[in-house]
C-alpha cells in the first residue's frame, strides 16, 4: 500500500473525497462516544464490586494490632494495609508505607504543597524561592503537570525514549541546576505511551547527584500491576531499593493506589519512601488529619487478602482490557500501518495508547473526532502547559467504552487521522 | 461546707494529709484510664455500625443524578450527600455544599493551606506577606491552633464569654488590622467549654467589616446536632444566611462532618460557603483530587436517608453521652462546689466539660492525674502555642470511657483538684 507521502496530488484529492464522504456518513450517525478518560468500564467495575460485601457489621472490625477501625486514630494506616500496598509496590519494608484516602493524586498534591509551604529536608520552602523548576518527561500525565503549574513551578520537557526519560538530559539538568526540585515519572506502562523504564534508567535515577538537596523523584507507580499479558509483562526495578544501594535513600517518593484495582472512586492509596522522608511527611500529616478511613483499608485487606488476591483481580482486569487494546492496535495495523499517517507503540499494560500523528495534525484530528461525536483527550494535554511543540501526540484511552463502542470509535478515529493527514499534505487548513 | 480559702493553715494541713492518703491509695490501684480524647466510646460506635451494611454489591450504586459511584468523577460530591449535609448544617442551598473525605480537619487545613499558597479572592497569597495574624477564642480546639501555628500565623487570644467570643475585641481587631486573616470558631457547644454563640454574637460576626478583604471566619460547626437533651437544646443562627443578609456573603467558611454521627474514622465531611468561595475552592480541588469517595457518601445517604434519620441516631448518641456528663457534673457539684477549687460550665451538648482550676493549678492537676493512671488532655492544649496564661483550664472528655471507668476517673480527678488547690494555698510547689 502506498503511503500518502508517495501519492500524487490527484491521488491525494481522490483519497480526500473518499474520506470526506466517509466522514460525512459518520457524522450522520449522531455518535456520542468517549475515549478521553482513563476510567475503568462498568464491566470492569462489576468484577470489583464484591469489595462492598467484604466488611459488614458482623465482621471483626479491629485491625490485627487491636485498633478499632471504626474510631479515630492511626495516622499512617493499619499495618495489614501497609503490608498489602508494600507487596503491590514491590517495596521491602511495609513500615515505610503510609496509607491515605481514595486517590494517589492528592498525595502528590500534598507532597508538592508541603514542599512549597514548609520545604524539604530543612531547605528553604519553595514559596520563598524566586524560581523552582521541574523536569517533565513528555508525553506525560496532564494531572501531574497541572499540580506543578498550579504552584507556579517552571516545567521543562524531557523527551521519552523507549527506555524511559532521556537520562543524559535528566542527569545534566539535575546535577547542574539547583532550582530543579523534582521530576514526574510514571515508570511502568507510562501514561500515555505505555513505556516501562529500563533497569539502566532506574539505576541512573537512583544514582543521580542533584545540585539541590531538596530534589526528589516523584515516582507515580500508577500501573505497577496493570499488565495486559500474564506471560509477557514488563518488569520494573524497585526504585527505593536502588536508591538505598546507591546511598541516596531519600531521593524518591513513590506513589500508588488500588483505584484501578478495586473500585476507581473508592480505593486506597499509598506513599512509600525512606524513613527520613516518612517522618517529615508525618510531621505535616499530623496537623492535617486525624487519619484516613481505616474501615476502607480493612475492607481492602479482607477482600484481597494478599498480593495473590490482587493479582487474581488484575487477571480479570486484563481479560477485560486486552481485547480492547488488541482491537484498536489491530485496526491501526490494518488501516494506518505504512500510510505515513503516524505511529504508535503497542503497550503491554497500563491504560493508554499514544498515537503520534504527523506533525501539526493532532489538534485537527481531535477536533474532527469531536465533530463526529467521539471525545478524545485534548490535544496537547500530555504536555506541560497543554503545549505539544509538534502538535502530534494523541492519547487514546480504550478502557471506558465497551468493545462494541470501541470498534465504532476506532473506525472514526482512523478516518479522522487519514483525513487530517491528507489535508495537511495537500497544504489545506486542517 | 467551708471553702479552702476560708480554712486556717492547720485545717488545710489536715485536708492535705487526708488527700495525700487518698491519693496514695488511688496510686496503689494501678489504674489506666483516659479522659483525654474526644473519641466516641465503643458502645456508641456499636450503634452506628449498621452503616457498613447500608451498601452492598446488590444495591443500586448509582447516584440519583445517574453517576456510577464506583467510578472516578464528581468533584464536589453527589447531590444527595450535599442535601443531607446541608440539612445537618442548617444551610439553605445544597449546591453551596462540597462533600469531602472522612474528616473536616483536613478541609480546614486545605483551606488555610490554599490561602497560604494561592491567596483568597485575588489577594496576595499569605506566604508572600510578612505577617499573617489570626484570632483564637480561648479556650479552644488544639488542632485548630496547630494548623495556624504550622503556617507560622501569629495567634491572638480572644476571651470566651458566655455568649461566645468577646465580640468587642473581635470587631476591634478585625476592623483595624489588615494582617488579621481569620478566626477559629466552634459556634455550638464549643470545644472545650460547650458554649453556644448567642444570636447577637452570630449577627455581629455576620456584620464584621474586616480591614482585610481576605479575612474569613472559620466556622467549625463540629457539634451542630450533638445535643444532650431533646427538650433543652441550644440553638445557633445560620451564619451563612446571616452573612448574606448583612451583605457579606463571602465572609465565612463553615465546616462539619458526620464523624461523630456515623463512625468516627469513616464519616463524610463538608464545607459550606458562598458561591464565590465555592468556586475558588473548586479551582484548587480540581488540581488536588479526582473526587472523594462517592460510595461512602452514598452509604451515608442510604443509611440515614434524611435529617430525621440523623436525628434519630443522635438521640441514641445522647442517651449514651448524657449519663456520663451528668455523672461527672454531679460529682463536681457534690465534691467541688463551694470549695474554692475551681469552676465549670454544665454544657447541653458537645464532647467536653471545661474545668477551670484555681490559677496556677492546671498543669499540677493533670500531672497528679497522670501519676495516678488517668490521662487528661495536656494542660495548656486549649490555648495557642499550648500556653494557658493562667494555667487554669483543663479539658475533660467523658465520651470514650465507659460509665464505670468514668466514675473511677472522676473520683481521681476530684482528689487531684483538691490536693493541688490545697498545696497551692499552702504555698507549696504543686
Interface residues (C-beta under 8 A of the other chain):
Chain A: X37 X39 X40 X42 X45 X48 X49 X50 X51 X52 X53 X55 X56 X57 X59 X61 X68 X69 X70 X71 X72 X73 X101 X102 X103 X105 X106 X109 X110 X113 X116 X117 X118 X125 X127 X128 X143 X146 X147 X150 X151 X259 X263 X264 X265 X266 X284 X287 X288 X289 X290 X291 X292 X293 X294 X295 X296
Chain B: X37 X39 X40 X42 X45 X48 X49 X50 X51 X52 X53 X55 X56 X57 X59 X61 X68 X69 X70 X71 X72 X73 X101 X102 X103 X105 X106 X109 X113 X116 X117 X118 X125 X127 X128 X143 X146 X147 X150 X151 X259 X263 X264 X265 X266 X284 X287 X288 X289 X290 X291 X292 X293 X294 X295 X296
